């Protein structure tokens, strides 16, 4: 009679890490989300958007109008801290390992890039039950397989109500 024991992976951080995936039309949802999020909740937030590598994002300026949390661009080797909002750079895929950002060059192929899936997979593996994935307004299916991995690791998933999203194919 061998007893099976479930092994629960301890998350690398002692606080929840929220990955927010958004595509076209997700800006309004992000602004509403951070307008209502307390700045001292003890959570790290990572916003992963579909970005044109040649276009300068103004997301940091927009988020500074909605929250008093620190707004930072994710940088390779930087450790996540609570009460901070990190933005993905347009020309890198973002992952985390031991609560530290790992930035890599996107894989060159002829298919569509899926930066949200890439981040959500690493979030699930690194943070386990401390991982939270949120899919906001957007187009396409990026995030679909990533949310399954977060849920499988014991984390939490939330999606914007498709009826309230500007673009409803992602949520």
N, C-alpha and C positions, 0 to 999 in steps of 0.2 A: 504494500500500500504506500506508494510514493505520493507525497503531497505536492501538488503544484503550487508554487508561490509566484505571484505576479511581481515582476520587478518594476518599480516606479523610478524612472530616471529623474534625478533632481535637476531642476533648471540651473543654468549657469549663473543667472542673476537671482537675487532675493526679492525681486519685484516683477510685476507683470510687464511684458513687452507687447505693444500693440502695433501690428502692421496694418496700415490703411492703404488699400489698393484703389486707384481711381484712374479713369481714362478721360476721354472727352466728356465735358459736362460735369466733372466731379468737383470742380472748384467751389461751387455754391454749397454743396454738401459738406465739404471740408471746413468752410467758413462757419457754417451752422454748428458743426460738431465741436470745433474749438471755442466758439463763443460760449457754449454751455459746459465745457469741460473745466473743472476746477484746476488751477495751475499747480496745486500742491497735492495731487492725488497719489503721488509716489509711483507713477507709471512712465515708462519711456515709450515714445511714439515714433514710428518710422513711416513716413509717407513715401509710397512708391507709385510713381506715375509713368505713363508712357510719354517720353520726352524726345523731341527732335534734338539730336546731338549738336546741331548747328544753331539752335535757337536758345537765347538766354531766358531762363525762367525768372519770373518775378514772384514766385511762390513765397520766398522768405519774407519779402516786404508785405505781401498780403496776409500771411499768418501772423506777423507782428502786430497787425491791427486787431487780431481776434484773440490773442492770448498773451499773457506775460511770461509764459515759459520761454526758455532759451530756444532759439531756432538756429539749427546748425546744419551744414551739409555733411552727409555721411562721408567720412574719410577713412582710408585703409589703416587699420591698426588702432583706431580710436575705440575706447570702451564705452558702451552705452551707460547713460546715467539717468536716474529717474527725473521726472519733471522737466524733460527736454523733448523737443521735436526735431527729428532728423529728416532731411530731404535727400532723395536719391540724386546723384549726379546724372546728367543726361547721357554720358558716354560710357558708363560702367554698369555692370550688374552688381547688385548689393546682396551680400550674405552675411551671416554672423556665425562666429565660432567662439565659444567661451565668453559670450557677451561682448565680443569685439568685432567690429566691422571688418569684413573681408571683401574688398572690391576687386573685380576681375573684368577683363575685356569681354564684351559679348561674343558669343560663338558666332563666327561668320558662316552663315548659310543662307539659303534663299527662302527660308520660311519666316514667319512672323516672329519677332522677339517677344518673349513672355517674361518681363522683369518681375511681375507680381508673383507668378508661380515660383520663380527662382528664389525670391526672398522668403516667401511663405514656407517653402520646403526647408530652408536652413533655419528659419524661426522655429518650426515644429521640432526639428532635430535637436536644436540647441536649448530651447526653453521648455519643451514638454508641456506640462499643464499650466505653465505661466504664459504660454503663447496665446495671443488673441489676434484673430484675423478679421478684418472688416473690409467688405467689398462695397464700394460706392458707385455712383453713376458712371457708366462707361459703355463702350461698345466692344464686342468681341468676347472671348471666353477666358482671357488671362485671369488667373486666380482660381480657376475651377479645380485643378488638381492640387494646388497648394492648400486650399481650404480643407480638402479631404485629409491631407497629411497632418494639418494642425488638429483636426478633430480626432484623427487616429492616435495622436500623441497625448490626448487628454485635454487639449486646449479648447478655447471657445471661438465660435464663429458667429459673426453678425453680418447682415446684408441690409443695404438700404431698400426700403419698400420700392419695388419696381414701378408702382403707380405714381410715386413721388419723384422718381429719378428723371433727369433730363433725357438720358439715354438708358433704355431699360434692358439691354441684352447682357450686360455684365452682372447686375444684381439678380 
